[in-house]
Amino acid sequence: MTVAAVILAARPEAGLADADGLPAVRRIAEAAWSGGAIPLVVVSADPAGSVAAALTGTEASLVEPAPDASGSVGQICRGIDAAIGLVGETDGVLVWPARMTWPDPETITSLIEGHGSHPDAILRPVFDAEPGWPVLLPVVHLERLRRLSAGGLPDELITDLAASGLPVRLVDLGDPGTIHDGSVARSDLPPYRGPSGPASGHVHEWGEMAADDLDVPPG
């Protein structure tokens, strides 16, 4: 079982934003690697070479983004294709917007373990019942992803995949970093509460019938 991390920086500035003294892409790459993700791919334009410099010494590979017209779905697919090119056995991908700088490595480990138990399900962490990031997408669903609208934002793409009938499992891992982005200082995050249960155990699951309620876990 191999789970990659695809880090999406819409602009170089997003990837280079300060994250408690480190560039965002570097902090994310280190957290992903520590949590067990491999390979690591950063999708970002880098005209000045600053993103590549920020990743020096990490295990991350920097790849050119897809054309702007392909939207978020094109950037995600670009990263997944690059990950598979690096490690052909990649069967899951953590889709990780660069603005989400604070997820804990333990959260990554838990999501990867959950993928081992539920290899066909999309896994999404929650905190205080709010769905967060990164989202673990099984590679088996890549072609379904490619067919989605180029106009959809990342959250909308997950909603659309659920609406198409794919299982989405919300996993309460107690990590505030999964819902609070880099605009919140690390020192101001709510306390880490630890997982309420193993990621491989029972969590909410739904598909087409509950897709419209993606942002509100079913009771």
C-alpha positions in Angstrom: 0.0 0.0 0.0 1.5 3.3 -1.1 -0.1 6.7 -0.4 1.3 9.8 -2.0 0.8 13.4 -1.0 -0.1 16.0 -3.7 0.4 19.5 -2.4 -1.4 22.1 -4.4 -0.1 25.7 -4.4 -2.4 27.8 -6.6 0.3 30.5 -6.7 4.0 30.4 -5.6 3.1 32.9 -2.9 0.7 30.4 -1.4 3.4 27.7 -1.2 5.9 30.2 0.3 3.6 31.7 2.9 5.1 31.7 6.4 4.1 28.6 8.5 5.6 29.1 11.9 9.0 30.0 10.5 9.0 27.6 7.5 7.6 28.0 4.0 4.2 26.4 3.8 5.2 23.8 1.2 8.2 22.7 3.3 6.2 22.3 6.5 3.5 20.3 4.7 6.1 18.1 2.9 7.8 17.4 6.2 4.5 16.5 7.9 3.4 14.3 5.1 6.8 12.5 5.0 6.8 12.0 8.8 3.3 10.6 8.6 4.2 8.0 6.0 3.2 9.5 2.7 5.3 8.7 -0.3 6.0 10.0 -2.9 5.5 13.7 -2.3 4.5 16.0 -5.1 4.2 19.8 -5.1 2.1 21.3 -7.9 3.1 24.9 -8.4 4.5 27.4 -10.9 7.9 28.5 -9.8 9.2 31.3 -12.1 11.8 32.5 -9.6 12.9 29.1 -8.3 11.8 30.0 -4.8 9.5 27.0 -4.3 12.2 24.6 -5.4 14.6 26.3 -3.0 12.0 26.0 -0.2 11.8 22.2 -0.8 15.6 21.6 -0.9 16.5 18.8 1.5 12.9 17.3 1.5 11.7 14.3 -0.4 9.2 16.4 -2.4 9.2 16.7 -6.2 8.1 19.9 -7.8 6.0 19.6 -10.9 4.7 22.3 -13.3 0.9 22.9 -13.0 -1.6 22.0 -15.6 -3.0 24.8 -17.8 -5.1 27.3 -15.9 -8.2 26.4 -17.9 -8.2 22.9 -16.4 -9.1 24.3 -13.0 -8.6 22.6 -9.7 -9.4 19.2 -11.1 -6.6 19.6 -13.6 -4.1 20.5 -11.0 -5.1 17.5 -8.7 -4.9 15.1 -11.7 -1.6 16.6 -12.7 -0.2 15.8 -9.2 -1.7 12.3 -9.1 -0.2 11.5 -12.5 3.2 12.7 -11.4 3.0 10.6 -8.2 2.1 7.5 -10.2 5.0 8.3 -12.5 7.3 8.4 -9.5 6.0 5.3 -7.8 3.9 3.1 -10.0 2.4 1.2 -7.0 0.7 4.4 -5.7 -2.9 3.4 -4.8 -4.0 6.4 -2.8 -3.3 10.2 -2.8 -3.6 12.8 -0.1 -5.0 15.9 -1.8 -3.5 18.7 0.2 -4.1 22.5 -0.5 -1.0 24.4 0.5 -3.1 26.8 2.6 -3.7 23.9 5.1 -0.3 24.1 6.9 -1.1 22.6 10.2 -2.3 18.9 9.9 -0.3 16.7 12.3 1.8 13.8 11.0 -0.2 11.5 13.2 -3.3 12.5 11.2 -1.5 11.4 8.0 -0.6 8.1 9.5 -4.2 7.5 10.6 -5.6 8.3 7.2 -3.1 5.9 5.6 -4.1 3.2 8.0 -7.7 3.9 7.3 -7.0 3.5 3.6 -5.6 0.1 4.2 -8.9 -1.0 5.8 -11.2 0.8 3.3 -9.2 1.0 0.0 -12.1 2.1 -2.1 -13.4 4.9 0.1 -12.5 8.6 0.0 -11.3 9.5 3.5 -11.8 12.9 5.0 -10.8 14.1 8.4 -13.2 16.1 10.5 -12.8 18.4 13.6 -15.9 19.6 15.5 -18.0 17.9 12.8 -16.4 20.1 10.1 -14.8 18.3 7.1 -11.2 19.2 6.5 -8.0 18.5 4.7 -6.0 16.6 3.4 -8.5 14.2 1.7 -7.3 10.7 0.8 -8.5 9.8 -2.7 -8.0 6.2 -3.9 -6.3 6.2 -7.3 -8.9 3.8 -8.5 -11.2 6.8 -8.7 -8.9 8.9 -10.8 -10.8 8.6 -14.1 -14.0 9.6 -12.3 -12.2 12.7 -11.0 -10.9 13.6 -14.5 -14.5 13.8 -15.7 -15.5 16.5 -13.2 -16.0 20.2 -14.2 -12.9 22.3 -14.5 -14.8 25.0 -12.7 -15.2 23.2 -9.4 -13.2 24.2 -6.3 -11.6 21.4 -4.3 -14.4 21.1 -1.8 -17.0 21.0 -4.6 -15.0 18.2 -6.3 -15.3 16.0 -3.2 -19.0 16.8 -3.1 -19.3 15.9 -6.8 -17.5 12.6 -6.3 -19.9 11.7 -3.4 -22.8 12.6 -5.6 -21.6 10.2 -8.2 -22.0 7.4 -5.7 -18.5 7.0 -4.4 -18.2 6.3 -0.6 -16.9 9.1 1.5 -15.9 8.4 5.1 -15.6 11.1 7.6 -12.9 10.3 10.2 -12.8 12.3 13.5 -9.0 12.5 14.3 -9.3 15.4 16.7 -6.8 17.5 14.7 -7.7 21.2 14.5 -5.1 21.6 11.8 -7.3 19.8 9.4 -9.9 22.7 9.3 -7.8 25.8 10.2 -5.6 27.1 7.5 -2.4 29.2 7.7 -4.4 32.4 8.4 -4.7 31.0 12.0 -1.4 31.0 13.9 -0.3 27.6 15.1 -0.3 28.9 18.7 -4.0 29.9 18.3 -5.3 26.5 17.2 -7.8 24.8 19.4 -6.3 21.9 21.5 -5.5 18.7 19.7 -8.0 16.1 21.1 -6.6 12.9 19.6 -8.7 10.5 17.5 -12.1 9.5 18.9 -11.5 6.1 17.4 -9.2 4.3 15.0 -9.4 5.5 11.4 -9.8 1.9 10.3 -12.9 1.5 12.6 -16.5 2.6 12.2 -17.0 6.1 10.9 -19.8 7.8 9.0 -20.2 6.7 5.4 -22.4 7.9 2.6 -22.6 8.2 -1.1 -25.1 9.5 -3.6 -28.1 9.8 -1.2 -26.3 12.1 1.2 -24.0 14.0 -1.1 -25.9 17.3 -0.6 -25.1 17.0 3.1 -21.3 16.6 2.7 -20.5 19.5 5.1 -22.7 18.1 7.8 -21.9 14.5 9.0 -25.0 12.4 9.2 -26.1 11.7 12.8 
